[in-house]
Amino acid sequence: MTRPSASTAARAALHAVPVPGWIVLTSTLLLAGVVAVDAPAALRVPLALAWGLVVPGLAWADGVRGLDGADALLVAVALSAALLLLAGGVLALLSVHSGVAAFVVLAVTAVAGVVRSARHRAAAGADAGGAR
């Protein structure tokens, strides 16, 4: 049996990332760009609020089985709110009063959820393929 090439393995890893994962990664990079270019507050604040209320919990909600679109969104918002409170509390205890620091913590948490979800899907696919 031949070993798959690096590009084949990379394509397989990309296909293991679910649609919410792509939304998380794309929106996180978009918001990071808006923050990096120091966009006007009238643009930056609504985008950051929308991102903070949905995206951090979206990848983690993807792991909950049996949810349809609306239920998954509600779970994502609830998880995002919990993560916002947790991150804010930890940063306040550490006396770090920075919106950028909060964004970085939440972005890392969101990306960790994408990685967990992709690994879980890849493992489930490998198990299903080996069970044939």
C-alpha positions in Angstrom: 0.0 0.0 0.0 1.4 3.4 -0.9 1.7 6.2 1.5 -0.4 9.3 0.8 1.5 12.4 -0.3 1.6 15.5 2.0 -0.7 17.4 -0.3 -3.3 14.5 -0.1 -3.0 14.5 3.6 -3.5 18.3 3.7 -6.6 18.0 1.5 -8.0 15.3 3.8 -7.4 17.5 6.8 -9.1 20.4 5.2 -12.1 18.2 4.3 -12.3 17.1 7.9 -13.0 20.7 9.0 -16.8 21.1 9.2 -18.7 24.1 7.8 -18.9 25.8 11.2 -15.1 25.5 11.4 -14.7 27.4 8.2 -17.1 30.1 9.5 -15.0 30.3 12.7 -11.7 30.5 10.9 -12.8 33.0 8.3 -14.7 35.3 10.6 -11.8 35.3 13.1 -9.3 36.3 10.4 -11.7 38.9 9.1 -12.1 40.5 12.6 -8.4 40.2 13.2 -7.8 42.2 10.0 -10.4 44.8 11.0 -8.7 45.2 14.4 -5.2 45.2 12.9 -5.9 48.1 10.5 -7.6 50.0 13.3 -10.9 50.4 11.4 -13.3 53.0 12.7 -15.1 52.1 15.9 -18.5 52.3 14.0 -17.4 49.3 12.0 -15.2 47.5 14.6 -17.5 47.4 17.5 -20.6 45.8 15.9 -18.4 43.2 14.1 -16.6 42.4 17.4 -20.0 42.1 19.3 -21.5 39.9 16.7 -18.3 37.8 16.5 -18.1 37.5 20.3 -21.7 36.4 20.7 -21.6 33.6 18.1 -18.2 32.5 17.0 -16.3 31.3 20.1 -19.0 28.8 20.9 -19.8 27.8 17.3 -17.1 25.2 16.9 -17.8 23.7 20.3 -21.5 23.6 19.6 -20.7 21.6 16.4 -19.7 18.7 18.6 -23.1 18.4 20.2 -25.1 15.7 18.5 -28.6 15.9 17.4 -28.9 19.7 16.9 -30.5 21.3 13.9 -29.5 24.8 12.7 -31.5 26.9 15.2 -30.6 24.7 18.2 -27.0 24.7 17.2 -27.0 28.5 17.0 -28.6 28.9 20.4 -26.1 26.5 21.9 -23.3 28.5 20.2 -24.6 31.8 21.6 -24.9 30.2 25.1 -21.4 28.8 24.9 -20.0 32.1 23.6 -21.6 34.0 26.4 -20.1 31.6 28.9 -16.7 31.9 27.3 -16.9 35.7 27.2 -17.7 35.7 30.9 -14.9 33.3 31.7 -12.3 35.1 29.6 -13.4 38.5 31.0 -13.2 37.2 34.6 -9.7 35.6 34.1 -8.4 38.7 32.4 -9.8 40.9 35.2 -8.2 38.7 37.8 -4.9 39.1 36.0 -5.4 42.9 35.7 -5.2 42.7 32.0 -7.7 45.3 30.7 -7.3 45.0 26.9 -9.9 44.2 24.2 -7.2 42.8 22.0 -6.1 40.4 24.8 -9.8 39.3 25.2 -10.1 38.8 21.4 -6.9 36.7 21.4 -8.1 34.5 24.2 -11.5 33.9 22.6 -9.9 33.4 19.1 -7.6 30.7 20.5 -10.5 29.1 22.2 -12.6 29.1 19.0 -9.7 27.7 16.9 -9.2 25.0 19.6 -12.8 24.0 19.1 -12.3 23.8 15.3 -9.2 21.6 15.8 -11.1 19.3 18.3 -14.1 19.0 15.9 -11.8 18.2 12.9 -9.9 15.6 14.9 -13.2 14.1 16.1 -14.5 13.9 12.6 -11.3 12.5 11.2 -11.2 9.8 13.9 -14.9 9.0 13.3 -14.2 8.7 9.5 -11.2 6.5 10.1 -13.2 4.2 12.5 -16.1 4.0 10.0 -13.6 3.2 7.2 -11.9 0.5 9.2 -15.2 -1.1 10.2 -16.1 -2.1 6.7 
